[in-house]
C-alpha cells in the first residue's frame, strides 16, 4: 500500500474510533454511569472516571441551562429557576447537543415541553417556546438591505411573475393560545411598565383566545406582532417558498393595497423579484 493509502486508512480508523468514543460518552452522560467508558481509559485513571463524569455532567448541565435560557427567555421566566433548571437538565439528558456550539442547540424543546406530563397544566408553554425560538432565529438571521426601488415592479409587471422577499427571519407562529399577549407581558416595555403587566395575559388565557404571531427583524430590532387570520394566510402564500404574488391575491377579505404601505414602512418587505 502507498504511503498516501496508509495515511488515509489511519485517518479513517482514527475518525471511526473517535465516533465510538463520542457515542460512549453520550451514553455515559445519559445514564450517569461511567462503565461504558472504562475500556477507553488507562487503568490508573479508571478510578477517577465516575468523579470526572459527575463533574463533566454538572458543568454540561449548567451550560445547557444557560443556553436554553438565552434561547427561550420567556419559558425560563414563566417556569422560574426552580423548575426551569431541572427541566433543562432533563432535556439535555434526552436530547444532548450534537455539536460544540450550544447556541445552535435546543430546537426540539417545544416538542419536549408539549409532551412533558409535569407541565400539562401549562398547555400554552410549548407554543410560547416556539415563539421564543422564532425570535431567536430572527435575531441571528442574516442582515438584508432593503431595495425599495423594486416596488415599482408592482405597477408594470403581472403578479404571476412577482416574488415578494420578506425581512430576515420572518416567521409565523400560529397557536390556539394567546402567545403574543403572553410574550408581550414579559418583553414589551409598554406592557412591563404597567402596574400589573400580566393582567392582559391572564384575561386572554381565561378567554382561551387564539393568536398568531408574526416575527421579523426590522434593522437590528426583532419585532413581534399579532396578525389576523386573513393576514396570516396572505403572508404564508406571499412569502412561503418563493411563490408568485398571484398565489396570495385570492385570500378572501384581505386588502393587499392597504397592507402594502405599512408593510414597507415596518420593514416586512425588503425586495420584489421578477421571475422569467
C-alpha positions as CSV (number, residue, x, y, z in Angstrom):
1,X,0.0,0.0,0.0
2,X,1.3,3.5,-0.8
3,X,2.2,6.0,1.9
4,X,-0.9,8.0,1.0
5,X,-3.1,5.0,1.2
6,X,-1.7,4.1,4.6
7,X,-2.3,7.6,5.9
8,X,-5.9,7.6,4.6
9,X,-6.5,4.3,6.3
10,X,-5.1,5.5,9.6
11,X,-7.2,8.7,9.4
12,X,-10.4,6.7,8.7
13,X,-9.7,4.4,11.6
14,X,-9.0,7.3,13.9
15,X,-12.2,9.0,12.9
16,X,-14.2,5.8,13.5
17,X,-12.6,5.4,16.9
18,X,-13.5,9.0,17.8
19,X,-17.1,8.4,16.7
20,X,-17.3,5.4,19.0
21,X,-15.8,7.4,21.9
22,X,-18.3,10.1,21.4
23,X,-21.2,7.7,21.3
24,X,-20.0,6.0,24.5
25,X,-19.6,9.4,26.2
26,X,-23.1,10.4,25.3
27,X,-24.4,7.0,26.6
28,X,-22.5,7.6,29.8
29,X,-23.9,11.2,30.2
30,X,-27.4,10.0,29.6
31,X,-27.2,7.1,32.1
32,X,-24.9,8.7,34.6
33,X,-22.8,5.6,34.6
34,X,-19.1,5.6,33.8
35,X,-18.9,1.9,32.9
36,X,-19.2,2.4,29.1
37,X,-16.0,4.5,29.1
38,X,-13.9,2.0,31.2
39,X,-12.4,0.3,28.1
40,X,-11.3,3.6,26.6
41,X,-9.2,4.9,29.5
42,X,-5.9,3.9,31.0
43,X,-6.1,1.7,34.1
44,X,-4.7,4.3,36.6
45,X,-7.4,6.8,35.6
46,X,-10.4,4.4,35.7
47,X,-10.9,5.0,39.4
48,X,-11.5,8.7,38.7
49,X,-14.0,8.1,35.9
50,X,-17.1,8.4,38.0
51,X,-16.0,11.6,39.7
52,X,-14.8,13.1,36.4
53,X,-18.1,12.1,34.7
54,X,-20.1,13.7,37.5
55,X,-18.1,17.0,37.2
56,X,-18.5,16.9,33.4
57,X,-22.2,16.3,33.7
58,X,-22.7,19.0,36.2
59,X,-20.8,21.6,34.1
60,X,-22.6,20.5,31.0
61,X,-26.0,20.8,32.7
62,X,-25.2,24.3,33.9
63,X,-24.1,25.3,30.4
64,X,-27.2,23.7,28.9
65,X,-29.5,25.6,31.3
66,X,-27.8,28.9,30.3
67,X,-28.0,28.2,26.6
68,X,-31.7,27.3,26.8
69,X,-32.4,30.3,29.0
70,X,-30.8,32.5,26.3
71,X,-32.8,30.9,23.5
72,X,-36.1,30.6,25.5
73,X,-36.2,33.5,27.9
74,X,-40.0,33.7,28.2
75,X,-40.2,30.0,29.0
76,X,-37.5,30.5,31.6
77,X,-39.3,33.4,33.2
78,X,-42.7,31.6,33.2
79,X,-41.2,28.4,34.9
80,X,-38.9,30.2,37.3
81,X,-35.4,29.0,38.2
82,X,-36.6,26.1,40.5
83,X,-38.5,24.5,37.6
84,X,-36.5,25.6,34.6
85,X,-33.2,24.2,35.8
86,X,-34.4,20.6,36.3
87,X,-36.4,20.8,33.1
88,X,-33.3,22.0,31.2
89,X,-31.2,19.1,32.6
90,X,-33.9,16.6,31.8
91,X,-34.0,17.9,28.2
92,X,-30.2,17.8,28.0
93,X,-30.1,14.2,29.0
94,X,-32.8,13.3,26.5
95,X,-31.5,15.4,23.6
96,X,-27.9,16.3,24.3
97,X,-26.1,18.7,21.9
98,X,-24.8,17.2,18.7
99,X,-22.3,19.9,18.2
100,X,-20.0,22.1,20.2
101,X,-22.0,25.4,19.8
102,X,-24.7,25.3,22.4
103,X,-26.3,28.4,20.8
104,X,-27.4,26.1,18.0
105,X,-28.9,23.5,20.4
106,X,-32.4,23.3,21.7
107,X,-34.7,23.4,18.6
108,X,-36.7,20.4,19.9
109,X,-37.5,22.0,23.2
110,X,-41.1,23.0,22.2
111,X,-41.9,19.3,21.4
112,X,-40.3,18.2,24.7
113,X,-42.5,20.7,26.6
114,X,-45.6,19.6,24.8
115,X,-45.0,16.0,25.8
116,X,-43.9,16.7,29.4
117,X,-46.6,15.4,31.8
118,X,-45.3,17.6,34.6
119,X,-46.2,20.7,32.6
120,X,-49.6,19.6,31.5
121,X,-51.2,22.5,33.4
122,X,-49.4,24.9,31.1
123,X,-50.7,23.8,27.7
124,X,-49.6,27.1,26.1
125,X,-46.0,26.7,27.2
126,X,-44.8,24.8,24.1
127,X,-46.2,27.5,21.7
128,X,-44.6,30.2,23.8
129,X,-41.4,28.3,23.3
130,X,-42.0,28.2,19.6
131,X,-42.4,32.0,19.6
132,X,-39.2,32.4,21.7
133,X,-37.4,30.2,19.1
134,X,-38.7,32.3,16.2
135,X,-37.4,35.4,17.9
136,X,-34.0,33.8,18.5
137,X,-33.9,32.8,14.8
138,X,-34.8,36.3,13.7
139,X,-32.0,37.7,15.9
140,X,-29.5,35.5,14.2
141,X,-30.7,35.9,10.7
142,X,-28.5,37.4,8.0
143,X,-28.9,41.2,7.5
144,X,-30.5,42.2,4.2
145,X,-30.6,45.7,2.8
146,X,-34.0,46.8,1.5
147,X,-34.3,47.5,-2.2
148,X,-37.3,49.7,-2.2
149,X,-36.9,50.7,-5.9
150,X,-38.0,47.2,-6.8
151,X,-41.5,48.1,-5.5
152,X,-42.0,49.8,-8.9
153,X,-42.5,46.4,-10.4
154,X,-45.9,46.2,-8.9
155,X,-47.1,48.8,-11.4
156,X,-45.7,47.3,-14.6
157,X,-45.4,43.5,-14.0
158,X,-48.0,40.8,-13.8
159,X,-48.4,39.3,-10.3
160,X,-47.6,35.8,-11.5
161,X,-44.1,37.0,-12.2
162,X,-43.5,38.8,-9.0
163,X,-42.0,37.3,-5.9
164,X,-42.0,39.1,-2.6
165,X,-38.9,38.8,-0.4
166,X,-39.5,39.1,3.4
167,X,-37.4,40.6,6.1
168,X,-34.7,38.5,7.7
169,X,-36.0,35.7,10.0
170,X,-39.7,36.4,9.2
171,X,-41.9,33.7,10.7
172,X,-45.5,33.0,11.7
173,X,-46.3,31.2,14.9
174,X,-50.0,30.1,15.0
175,X,-51.3,29.0,18.3
176,X,-54.6,28.1,20.0
177,X,-53.4,30.2,22.9
178,X,-52.7,33.9,23.3
179,X,-48.9,33.6,22.8
180,X,-48.4,37.2,21.6
181,X,-50.1,38.6,24.7
182,X,-48.1,36.3,27.0
183,X,-44.9,37.2,25.2
184,X,-45.6,40.9,25.5
185,X,-46.2,40.6,29.2
186,X,-42.6,39.7,29.6
187,X,-40.8,41.7,26.9
188,X,-42.9,44.7,25.6
189,X,-41.7,47.8,27.5
190,X,-45.1,49.4,27.4
191,X,-46.6,46.3,28.9
192,X,-43.9,45.6,31.5
193,X,-44.3,49.2,32.8
194,X,-47.9,48.6,33.7
195,X,-48.8,48.1,37.4
196,X,-49.9,44.6,36.6
197,X,-48.0,43.5,33.4
198,X,-49.7,40.1,33.3
199,X,-53.4,41.3,33.6
200,X,-54.0,41.1,29.9
201,X,-52.3,37.7,29.6
202,X,-54.4,36.3,32.4
203,X,-57.6,37.6,30.7
204,X,-56.6,36.3,27.3
205,X,-55.8,32.8,28.8
206,X,-59.0,32.8,30.7
207,X,-60.9,33.6,27.4
208,X,-58.9,30.9,25.6
209,X,-58.0,33.3,22.9
210,X,-56.1,32.0,19.9
211,X,-53.4,34.2,18.4
212,X,-50.9,34.1,15.5
213,X,-47.6,35.8,16.0
214,X,-45.7,37.5,13.2
215,X,-41.9,37.7,13.9
216,X,-39.4,39.6,11.8
217,X,-36.3,41.8,12.2
218,X,-36.5,45.5,11.3
219,X,-32.9,46.6,11.1
220,X,-31.3,45.2,14.3
221,X,-34.6,45.0,16.2
222,X,-36.8,41.9,16.3
223,X,-40.4,42.7,16.3
224,X,-43.4,40.6,17.3
225,X,-47.0,41.4,16.3
226,X,-50.3,39.7,16.3
227,X,-51.9,39.2,12.9
228,X,-55.4,38.1,12.0
229,X,-56.3,35.0,10.0
230,X,-56.5,36.8,6.7
231,X,-53.1,38.4,7.0
232,X,-51.5,35.2,8.2
233,X,-53.0,33.4,5.2
234,X,-51.7,36.0,2.8
235,X,-48.2,36.0,4.3
236,X,-47.9,32.3,4.1
237,X,-48.8,32.4,0.4
238,X,-46.9,35.5,-0.4
239,X,-43.7,34.7,1.5
240,X,-43.8,31.0,1.6
241,X,-41.3,29.1,-0.6
242,X,-40.8,32.0,-3.0
243,X,-44.3,31.6,-4.6
244,X,-45.5,34.2,-7.1
245,X,-47.6,37.1,-5.6
246,X,-50.6,35.9,-7.7
247,X,-51.0,32.9,-5.5
248,X,-51.7,35.2,-2.5
249,X,-54.0,37.7,-4.1
250,X,-57.1,35.5,-3.7
251,X,-57.2,35.4,0.1
252,X,-60.8,36.3,1.0
253,X,-61.1,39.5,2.9
254,X,-57.5,40.7,2.6
255,X,-56.7,44.1,1.1
256,X,-53.2,44.0,-0.4
257,X,-53.1,47.7,-1.2
258,X,-54.0,48.6,2.3
259,X,-51.4,46.2,3.7
260,X,-48.5,47.2,1.4
261,X,-47.5,50.7,2.7
262,X,-47.4,49.8,6.4
263,X,-45.6,46.5,5.5
264,X,-42.9,48.5,3.7
265,X,-42.6,51.1,6.5
266,X,-42.3,48.3,9.1
267,X,-39.6,46.5,7.1
268,X,-41.6,43.4,6.4
269,X,-41.0,43.6,2.7
270,X,-37.4,44.2,1.6
271,X,-37.5,43.4,-2.2
272,X,-39.6,42.3,-5.1
273,X,-38.0,40.0,-7.7
274,X,-39.2,39.4,-11.2
275,X,-39.2,35.8,-12.5
276,X,-38.7,34.9,-16.1
